[in-house]
Amino acid sequence: MRKEGFGELVSLAQALKIMDSFITPLLDEEVELGNSLFRVLAADIISPISVPHFRKSAMDGFAVIASDTFGANDTHPKRLTIIDTIRAGMVSKKSITHSHCTEITTGAPIPEGADAVIMVECTEDKIQNPKSQIQMLEDGKQRTEQKEKELIIYKSVAPGDNVIEIGSDIKCGTLVFSKGTLLNSRYTGVLAAMGISSIRVKNKPIVGVLSTGNEIIASGNPLVDGKIYDINSRTLIDALIEQNCEPINLGLVKDNKAELKNKILDSINTCDLLLISGGSSLGTEDLMKEIISEIGELLVHGIAVKPGKPTIIAKILGKPVIGLPGHPTSALSDFYILVLPVIKKMLGINPQEVQPQVEIIEAELNRKVVSTIGRYEFLAVKIDVVQGKKYAAPVLRGSSAITTLATADGFIEISENTEVLTKGEIVKVKLF
């Protein structure tokens, strides 16, 4: 039986627009802060406190009234009496008055009356009364009077010097993180600083991964002629884990229409998104288009991208389904350009927050690249550094070779309207 061709291919932009039209954000849940890394905020975070919530010292030294230090230098030092010592976590009950100061450590609260901290390196302290004064009490016991210590100051400070003010980091009631923010370790540290112990985040997308084909076998089985080990399940599942999804390994199914149909119908309600690798092209064993047309709604068959043209976008029982090419590089490149945007839409990720997560560098192309007008190209490249200069070297091993992406450092996006990239041209490389 002769199969129809792909017909008119849709552009990558059209494919993404079609997916965007029926993908809806997931529900949310409350999680402990310790389990929030790489999760996406489901609500704005408003700080419940000021950080810091008290005035504190920025360094080890002495809390002083700044005007008491004015004019101090190496030849004309100022002298103050030390009345207390404050360490981090302590609060002094003694107020600072003129001609007095308090020894203070980094992070300790500034005592009342003080308006500056002078660094310990700019001072010298000594005991004012070197001889102990002993008093005889009425009961006959002796008491040694406490010796006063004098601080000698060799530098002046201005009001506010070395003082961290209330709310200088975060002010109470301010918006700290917006809904849709992807949490990293720096962000969770900020949440911890505000005393937040639990937050509302989007549920992790549950993504089913199904590999198809008569030729594939699971790792660990004896390898015989004509068979190959399943690559796509492993790479797709691990790529999903990297994006904080919950993948479901649906196993391997041969190119059998009844088995494939039953497997898809049995699995579709267990996941938010179904990825099927293999069977999406036009060969006699490529059954996915026919099966999906019978049990769901086929929206796209064929996208103008290289690699990854034989891609399917569909809905089955209201759930999104993406049929990926069986070739490993095509399947994984489709993941980056098509599946990731779907996951981000499900999570309600704020695009402005996501961009910093993708590192982009500029490099000089080390060879001429000829592309195809009308097709977006995902070109894997390796970055070579020669005498401090970055060069982008295309990795050209074909879409069937998994090492195409394994040896690459990133990729270049070549638009549908670009036919040639010249050797020496500066290109932007998105790093993996």
Secondary structure as GFF3:
##gff-version 3
##sequence-region A 1 432
A	DSSP	alpha_helix	12	22	.	.	.	ID=ss1
A	DSSP	beta_strand	28	32	.	.	.	ID=ss2
A	DSSP	three_ten_helix	33	35	.	.	.	ID=ss3
A	DSSP	beta_strand	45	46	.	.	.	ID=ss4
A	DSSP	beta_strand	56	57	.	.	.	ID=ss5
A	DSSP	beta_strand	61	64	.	.	.	ID=ss6
A	DSSP	three_ten_helix	66	69	.	.	.	ID=ss7
A	DSSP	beta_strand	78	86	.	.	.	ID=ss8
A	DSSP	beta_strand	100	104	.	.	.	ID=ss9
A	DSSP	beta_strand	116	119	.	.	.	ID=ss10
A	DSSP	three_ten_helix	120	122	.	.	.	ID=ss11
A	DSSP	beta_strand	123	127	.	.	.	ID=ss12
A	DSSP	beta_strand	134	136	.	.	.	ID=ss13
A	DSSP	beta_strand	142	144	.	.	.	ID=ss14
A	DSSP	beta_strand	149	153	.	.	.	ID=ss15
A	DSSP	beta_strand	163	164	.	.	.	ID=ss16
A	DSSP	beta_strand	175	177	.	.	.	ID=ss17
A	DSSP	alpha_helix	185	193	.	.	.	ID=ss18
A	DSSP	beta_strand	198	202	.	.	.	ID=ss19
A	DSSP	beta_strand	206	212	.	.	.	ID=ss20
A	DSSP	beta_strand	216	217	.	.	.	ID=ss21
A	DSSP	beta_strand	228	229	.	.	.	ID=ss22
A	DSSP	alpha_helix	232	242	.	.	.	ID=ss23
A	DSSP	beta_strand	246	253	.	.	.	ID=ss24
A	DSSP	alpha_helix	257	267	.	.	.	ID=ss25
A	DSSP	three_ten_helix	268	270	.	.	.	ID=ss26
A	DSSP	beta_strand	273	277	.	.	.	ID=ss27
A	DSSP	alpha_helix	288	295	.	.	.	ID=ss28
A	DSSP	beta_strand	297	301	.	.	.	ID=ss29
A	DSSP	beta_strand	305	306	.	.	.	ID=ss30
A	DSSP	beta_strand	312	316	.	.	.	ID=ss31
A	DSSP	beta_strand	319	324	.	.	.	ID=ss32
A	DSSP	alpha_helix	328	334	.	.	.	ID=ss33
A	DSSP	pi_helix	335	339	.	.	.	ID=ss34
A	DSSP	alpha_helix	340	347	.	.	.	ID=ss35
A	DSSP	alpha_helix	351	354	.	.	.	ID=ss36
A	DSSP	three_ten_helix	355	357	.	.	.	ID=ss37
A	DSSP	beta_strand	360	365	.	.	.	ID=ss38
A	DSSP	beta_strand	369	370	.	.	.	ID=ss39
A	DSSP	beta_strand	376	386	.	.	.	ID=ss40
A	DSSP	beta_strand	389	394	.	.	.	ID=ss41
A	DSSP	alpha_helix	403	406	.	.	.	ID=ss42
A	DSSP	beta_strand	410	414	.	.	.	ID=ss43
A	DSSP	beta_strand	420	421	.	.	.	ID=ss44
A	DSSP	beta_strand	426	431	.	.	.	ID=ss45
###
